[in-house]
Amino acid sequence: VAWNCIDLDALPTAEERKKISREVEMLQQLNHKHILRIRDHWENPQTNQLCFITDILQGGSLREYIRQRKVNLGRVKSWCLQIL
């Protein structure tokens, strides 16, 4: 598993902080082979961070994948649209 944290102070508005919390909650409920699974999440009031535990991806990051292969810009744009 991997431990991740989001600095809530870095988000510009309270609405953005609520959005990111809702997104983490939604992702925790998903169970899909192509979506990173969130196992647990919590807010740390001492550091004002949203922390969550995910599975570890063995294939590396998307950035590494793109750098290691010849991927054209159109494909990268397509992936970015899917992510957003």
C-alpha atoms as one frame of an Amber mdcrd trajectory, in Angstrom:
protein
   0.000   0.000   0.000   0.993   3.653  -0.380   0.324   6.561   1.983  -0.624
   9.863   0.307  -1.402  13.291   1.764  -2.908  16.451   0.313  -2.055  19.757
   1.977  -5.462  21.348   2.488  -3.873  24.763   3.137  -2.654  24.723  -0.470
  -6.225  24.643  -1.786  -7.526  28.162  -2.468 -11.062  27.910  -1.032 -13.136
  25.963   1.450 -15.227  24.761  -1.493 -12.130  23.231  -3.125 -11.317  21.450
   0.151 -14.856  20.023   0.282 -14.610  18.897  -3.362 -11.366  17.009  -2.804
 -12.791  15.320   0.296 -15.900  14.222  -1.609 -13.776  12.922  -4.461 -11.658
  10.807  -2.122 -14.835   9.428  -0.517 -16.279   8.540  -3.939 -13.058   6.884
  -5.072 -12.968   4.817  -1.890 -16.348   3.343  -2.837 -15.261   2.413  -6.384
 -14.023  -1.042  -7.252 -12.696  -1.059 -10.825  -9.600  -2.740 -12.238  -8.484
   0.434 -14.069  -8.971   2.897 -11.188  -6.560   3.190  -8.281  -8.262   1.900
  -5.155  -8.389   4.063  -2.032  -8.435   1.806   1.014  -8.928   4.395   3.758
  -8.817   8.161   4.304  -8.842  10.687   7.141  -8.075  14.311   7.918  -5.136
  15.128  10.132  -6.120  18.312  12.023  -2.573  18.844  13.341  -1.086  19.173
   9.847  -4.314  20.161   8.053  -3.834  17.366   5.547  -6.195  14.892   3.921
  -4.433  11.522   4.044  -5.377   8.352   2.219  -4.073   4.841   1.686  -4.003
   3.398  -1.839  -2.798   0.249  -3.528   0.669   0.499  -5.066   0.849   0.562
  -8.850   3.632  -1.691 -10.082   3.978  -0.179 -13.557   5.310   3.206 -12.462
   3.796   6.613 -13.055   2.080   7.847 -16.194   5.013  10.240 -16.670   7.460
   7.309 -16.637   5.282   5.363 -19.085   5.251   8.288 -21.534   9.007   8.845
 -21.236   9.838   5.166 -21.797   7.686   4.793 -24.909   7.072   6.819 -28.026
   3.656   8.239 -27.196   2.287  10.979 -29.445   0.811  14.195 -28.100  -2.720
  13.276 -29.244  -2.660  10.144 -27.090  -1.441  12.106 -24.065  -4.239  14.661
 -24.562  -6.769  11.827 -24.751  -5.529  10.393 -21.459  -5.612  13.814 -19.793
  -9.226  14.314 -20.862 -10.129  10.928 -19.383  -8.375  11.773 -16.113 -10.045
  15.159 -15.815
